[in-house]
Amino acid sequence: MKKVFLTVMVAFFAISCSSDDSYGNDPQPVPEEEGTDDPVDVENSVRLATDATFGSVLTNAEGFTLYFFAPDSKGDSNCVDGCLAAWPAFNPSQLSFDSGLDANDFAKITRTDGGEQVTYKGWPLYLFATDTEAGQINGDGAGGVWFVAKPDYSVMVTKSQLVGRDSDGNETNLTSGFEAGDEETEYITDANGNTLYHFINDKNATNNFTNEDFSNNGVWPIFHSELQSIPSILNIDDFGAITVFGEAQLTYKGWPLYTFGGDEDRGDNFGVGFPVAGVWPILNLDTETAPEPEDTAPIVEKTFVVSNVGASAYKFEFTSEENPEIELTRGKTYEFEIDAPGHPFIIKSVQGTGTGNAYDDGVANNGASNGTLTFTVPEDAPDTLFYNCEFHGSMTGTITISD
């Protein structure tokens, strides 16, 4: 990975921290100019403004909006040469901050052209030449890669080459289709530029990877962030949250989100190749909604086909005996295919006609005269139950429950 030399401007902080109010919103005094009696007030070089559309945004001392560039997830500046005419690098001579901003989130990098540039949470900061007045935000969303700089992003967007690393440690450039090749791919990261992934065997709002004891969480840590602001090209409705063994996990389009323990630095995306390409894809606007979990209907232990002998008895297909005793096992599921028009088949705790004392625990469609009654026998079911016609006392039999 290309080295980015970050130099925290301690000297600048020392100058700007000369009073207890150095990080406040109030202008900071500087020494008197020669020939004057009054100090000159200057604004903090990084300010925190509130916009009706975007909420909290970063600006320079004069109130001009600052921006992030999506390809900069590794922390170096990819806006070079002619790009800088439209998007000047932000590099004030001194650093001081409004309250609500943490000095530890700021640093300076040396650009490839030798100049310096201020970063926020690792993202290089820029101005936009088309913002001609303080407070304007004309650059957000430009080209799908420029976003207003905000302190409260929960996720960000980057655009870079995917470099997958397989289980043998081999690295391969991959396209957005996870095939070998060179292509700049747009995808979602956390607020600090760390790549987010999903697992192809997960389902909508269902994590099928993480062990209950989180023993595999070091390889693919579940990702959660309190959802606040997101880049403007994303849809807030595509995000959600689930609980995985007591821990929260953020989802995108239903897919549970993970980071990769094998990504060594911010901006790495080695996980797209592990253990082979396509098992852990990145996510972006083209990501399809996660499939719904498959039907997990219980296995049916036995199906009883039930009809009637007039109004005198029920008849079960497995025996010639009328109103036979049947035996069921706790924890197992049984189906009763009822074909007895006019004779509702009810599982009951007390033998007798009517609908009283119906035993409904684990029973679906109790009282059916045509259709399927399903009974998953609870572990606490009594040893004896009954089946009974709602109207005819002679149509009844015993259900014996065993472990």
C-alpha positions in Angstrom: 0.0 0.0 0.0 1.2 3.4 -0.9 2.6 5.1 2.2 1.0 8.3 3.3 3.0 10.4 5.7 0.7 12.1 8.2 2.1 14.9 10.2 0.0 16.2 13.0 0.6 19.9 13.3 1.5 20.1 16.9 3.1 23.5 16.5 -0.1 24.9 14.9 -2.1 23.4 17.8 0.2 25.0 20.3 -0.3 28.4 18.8 -4.1 28.0 18.5 -4.4 26.5 22.0 -3.0 29.6 23.8 -6.2 30.1 25.7 -9.0 28.0 27.2 -11.3 29.2 24.4 -9.0 28.1 21.6 -11.5 25.4 20.4 -14.6 27.5 21.0 -16.8 29.3 18.5 -15.6 32.7 19.5 -13.0 34.4 17.3 -9.5 34.1 18.7 -7.3 37.1 19.5 -3.9 37.4 17.9 -1.1 39.9 18.9 -1.8 43.6 18.1 -0.7 44.8 14.7 2.0 47.4 14.8 0.6 50.9 15.1 -2.8 49.9 16.5 -4.1 49.7 20.0 -6.7 46.8 19.5 -6.1 43.1 18.8 -7.2 41.7 15.4 -9.9 39.0 15.6 -9.7 35.9 13.4 -12.1 33.0 13.0 -11.1 29.5 13.6 -9.6 28.0 10.5 -12.0 25.0 10.6 -15.6 25.9 11.5 -18.8 23.9 12.1 -21.8 25.3 10.4 -25.4 24.1 10.1 -27.1 23.8 6.8 -30.9 23.4 6.3 -30.4 20.4 3.9 -27.1 18.8 5.1 -27.1 19.5 8.8 -23.7 19.9 10.4 -20.9 20.7 7.8 -17.3 21.8 7.9 -16.2 25.1 6.5 -13.1 27.2 6.4 -12.7 30.4 8.4 -14.7 32.4 5.9 -17.6 30.0 5.9 -16.9 28.3 2.6 -17.9 24.6 2.5 -15.3 21.8 2.7 -15.6 18.6 0.8 -14.4 14.9 0.7 -13.3 13.2 -2.6 -14.5 9.5 -2.8 -11.2 8.1 -4.3 -9.3 9.3 -1.2 -10.2 6.5 1.2 -6.6 5.5 1.7 -5.9 9.0 3.1 -3.9 10.4 0.2 -5.1 13.0 -2.3 -6.2 11.8 -5.7 -7.2 15.2 -6.9 -4.1 16.4 -8.8 -3.1 18.6 -11.7 -6.2 20.2 -13.4 -8.5 18.8 -10.7 -7.1 21.3 -8.2 -8.3 24.3 -10.3 -11.9 23.3 -9.5 -11.2 21.7 -6.1 -8.4 23.6 -4.3 -6.7 21.6 -1.5 -7.5 23.0 1.9 -4.3 24.1 3.7 -4.7 27.0 6.2 -1.5 28.4 7.7 -2.8 27.7 11.2 -5.2 25.1 12.6 -7.9 26.0 15.1 -11.3 24.5 15.5 -14.9 25.3 16.6 -16.2 23.5 19.6 -17.7 20.2 18.7 -14.6 19.4 16.6 -11.8 17.2 17.9 -8.3 18.2 17.1 -7.3 14.6 17.1 -9.5 14.1 14.0 -7.3 16.5 12.0 -3.8 16.0 10.5 -1.8 17.1 7.5 -0.5 15.1 4.6 2.2 15.8 2.0 0.7 15.5 -1.4 2.4 13.9 -4.4 3.0 17.5 -5.8 4.9 18.4 -2.6 2.1 20.6 -1.2 0.4 20.0 2.1 -3.3 19.4 2.8 -5.4 19.1 5.9 -7.3 15.8 6.5 -10.3 15.1 8.6 -10.7 11.5 9.9 -8.2 10.6 7.2 -10.2 12.3 4.4 -8.3 15.1 2.6 -10.3 18.3 2.6 -11.0 20.5 -0.4 -12.9 23.7 -1.3 -15.0 24.1 -4.5 -14.3 26.9 -6.9 -18.0 27.2 -7.9 -19.0 28.1 -4.3 -18.7 31.8 -4.7 -20.4 32.8 -1.4 -20.0 31.6 2.1 -22.6 28.9 3.0 -23.1 27.6 -0.6 -22.9 23.8 -1.2 -22.8 23.5 -4.9 -20.3 20.6 -5.0 -22.1 17.9 -3.1 -22.7 14.8 -5.3 -20.7 16.1 -8.2 -19.7 13.2 -10.4 -21.0 10.9 -7.7 -17.6 11.3 -6.0 -17.6 14.7 -4.2 -19.4 15.0 -0.9 -19.8 17.8 1.6 -17.5 17.2 4.6 -19.6 16.4 7.7 -18.6 15.3 11.2 -21.4 12.8 11.6 -21.2 10.4 8.7 -22.0 6.8 9.7 -20.7 5.4 6.3 -18.9 6.9 3.4 -18.4 6.1 -0.3 -15.2 5.5 -2.1 -14.1 4.6 -5.6 -10.9 2.6 -6.2 -9.4 -0.5 -7.6 -10.5 -3.7 -5.9 -7.5 -5.8 -4.9 -8.6 -9.2 -3.6 -6.4 -11.4 -1.5 -7.2 -15.1 -1.5 -6.7 -17.6 1.3 -3.2 -18.4 0.0 -2.2 -14.7 0.2 -2.2 -14.1 -3.6 -3.4 -10.6 -4.6 -5.4 -10.0 -7.8 -6.9 -6.8 -9.3 -10.6 -7.4 -9.6 -13.5 -5.7 -11.5 -16.9 -4.8 -10.0 -18.0 -8.3 -11.2 -15.2 -9.8 -9.1 -13.3 -11.1 -12.1 -9.6 -10.4 -12.8 -9.1 -7.0 -14.3 -8.6 -3.3 -13.8 -11.5 -1.1 -13.0 -12.4 1.7 -10.5 -15.3 0.4 -8.5 -17.5 2.5 -6.2 -18.4 1.0 -2.9 -19.4 1.8 0.7 -16.9 2.1 3.6 -17.3 3.1 7.2 -16.8 6.8 8.2 -13.0 6.2 8.3 -12.6 4.6 4.9 -12.6 1.0 6.0 -14.3 -1.3 3.4 -17.7 -2.9 4.3 -18.7 -6.3 2.9 -21.6 -8.7 2.9 -21.6 -12.5 2.9 -23.3 -14.3 0.0 -24.8 -16.9 2.2 -26.6 -14.4 4.4 -30.3 -13.6 3.9 -32.4 -10.5 4.3 -31.8 -9.3 7.9 -30.3 -12.7 8.7 -26.6 -13.2 9.7 -25.7 -16.8 8.8 -22.0 -16.4 9.5 -21.3 -15.3 13.0 -21.0 -18.0 15.7 -23.0 -17.6 18.8 -19.7 -17.3 20.9 -18.3 -14.8 18.3 -15.3 -17.1 17.8 -15.1 -16.1 14.1 -15.8 -12.4 14.7 -12.1 -11.6 14.4 -12.0 -12.6 10.8 -15.2 -10.9 9.8 -16.2 -8.5 12.5 -19.9 -7.5 12.4 -20.2 -3.8 11.7 -22.4 -1.4 13.6 -22.7 2.4 13.7 -25.5 4.5 15.0 -27.0 5.6 11.7 -26.7 9.4 11.4 -25.7 11.0 8.2 -24.9 9.2 4.9 -23.5 10.5 1.6 -26.2 12.1 -0.5 -26.1 9.5 -3.3 -27.2 6.8 -0.8 -30.8 6.2 0.4 -31.3 6.2 4.1 -34.2 3.7 3.7 -31.7 1.1 2.4 -30.2 0.9 5.9 -31.4 -1.0 8.9 -30.2 -2.9 11.9 -30.5 -6.4 13.3 -29.5 -8.0 16.6 -27.0 -10.9 16.4 -26.6 -12.8 19.7 -27.2 -9.7 21.6 -25.0 -7.4 19.4 -26.3 -4.8 16.9 -25.3 -5.1 13.2 -26.0 -2.6 10.5 -27.6 -3.8 7.3 -27.7 -2.3 3.7 -30.5 -3.5 1.4 -31.1 -6.2 3.9 -27.5 -7.5 3.9 -25.7 -7.6 7.3 -22.5 -5.6 7.1 -19.0 -6.7 8.1 -15.4 -5.5 8.0 -12.5 -7.8 7.2 -9.8 -8.6 9.7 -7.3 -9.1 6.9 -7.6 -5.5 5.7 -4.4 -4.0 7.1 -5.0 -0.3 6.4 -7.9 2.0 5.7 -8.8 1.8 2.0 -7.8 -1.9 1.7 -10.4 -4.2 0.1 -8.6 -7.5 0.3 -11.7 -9.2 1.5 -13.3 -9.3 -1.9 -10.9 -12.1 -2.8 -11.1 -14.1 0.4 -11.2 -17.1 0.4 -12.0 -16.7 -3.3 -13.4 -13.8 -5.3 -17.1 -13.2 -4.9 -17.8 -14.8 -1.5 -17.6 -11.5 0.4 -18.6 -8.8 -2.1 -18.5 -5.0 -1.5 -21.8 -3.0 -1.5 -22.9 -0.1 -3.6 -25.9 1.3 -5.4 -26.0 -1.7 -7.8 -26.2 -4.2 -5.0 -29.4 -6.2 -5.2 -31.6 -6.5 -2.2 -30.8 -9.6 0.0 -33.0 -12.5 -0.6 -35.6 -13.4 2.0 -34.8 -16.3 4.3 -36.0 -19.6 2.9 -39.1 -21.2 4.4 -38.0 -23.0 7.5 -41.2 -25.1 8.0 -40.6 -28.0 10.4 -40.3 -31.5 9.2 -43.6 -33.4 9.4 -43.2 -36.6 11.3 -46.4 -38.1 10.1 -49.6 -37.1 8.2 -53.0 -38.5 9.3 -55.7 -38.6 6.6 -59.0 -38.2 8.5 -62.6 -38.7 7.2 -65.9 -39.4 8.9 -68.4 -42.3 9.2 -71.6 -40.3 9.1 -72.1 -38.6 12.4 -70.9 -41.6 14.4 -67.1 -41.7 14.2 -63.9 -40.4 12.6 -62.0 -42.7 10.4 -58.2 -42.6 10.0 -56.7 -44.0 6.8 -53.9 -46.0 8.6 -56.5 -48.3 10.4 -59.9 -49.8 10.0 -60.7 -49.0 13.6 -63.1 -46.1 14.1 -62.0 -43.3 16.5 -58.6 -44.9 17.0 -56.2 -43.9 19.7 -53.2 -42.1 18.2 -49.7 -41.6 19.7 -47.7 -38.4 19.2 -44.2 -37.4 20.5 -43.3 -34.1 22.1 -41.3 -31.7 19.9 -42.4 -33.3 16.6 -44.8 -32.0 14.0 -47.9 -33.8 12.6 -50.4 -33.0 10.0 -54.1 -34.0 9.9 -55.6 -33.9 6.4 -59.2 -33.4 7.3 -62.0 -34.4 4.9 -65.1 -34.4 7.1 -67.6 -31.7 6.0 -69.9 -30.6 8.8 -67.7 -32.2 11.5 -65.1 -29.8 12.7 -62.0 -31.7 14.1 -60.8 -30.1 17.4 -57.9 -31.1 19.5 -59.0 -30.6 23.1 -57.7 -31.0 26.7 -61.0 -32.2 27.9 -63.2 -34.6 26.0 -66.6 -33.3 24.8 -68.5 -31.3 22.2 -68.4 -27.6 21.7 -65.3 -25.4 21.3 -64.5 -25.1 24.9 -61.2 -26.6 26.2 -59.7 -26.5 22.7 -55.9 -27.2 23.0 -54.4 -24.6 20.7 -50.7 -24.7 21.8 -48.7 -25.6 18.7 -51.9 -26.2 16.7 -52.7 -24.4 13.5 -56.2 -24.5 12.0 -57.8 -26.2 15.0 -61.4 -27.1 14.2 -60.9 -27.7 10.5 -63.5 -29.8 8.7 -61.8 -29.4 5.3 -58.1 -28.7 5.0 -54.9 -29.3 7.0 -54.5 -29.1 10.8 -50.9 -28.9 11.9 -49.8 -29.8 15.4 -46.2 -29.3 16.7 -46.4 -31.0 20.1 -45.1 -28.7 22.8 -42.5 -30.0 25.2 -44.9 -29.3 28.1 -47.9 -30.9 26.5 -50.0 -33.1 28.8 -49.8 -36.9 28.6 -53.3 -37.2 27.3 -55.3 -35.0 24.8 -58.4 -35.7 22.8 -59.8 -35.1 19.3 -63.5 -34.4 19.2 -66.2 -33.2 16.7 -67.6 -29.9 17.7 -71.2 -31.2 17.3 -71.2 -35.0 17.8 -70.1 -36.6 21.1 -69.6 -40.0 19.5 -66.9 -38.7 17.1 -64.0 -38.6 19.6 -60.7 -40.4 20.4 -57.7 -40.2 22.6 -54.3 -38.7 21.8 -51.4 -40.1 23.9 -48.4 -37.9 24.2 -44.9 -39.3 25.0 -41.3 -38.1 25.1 
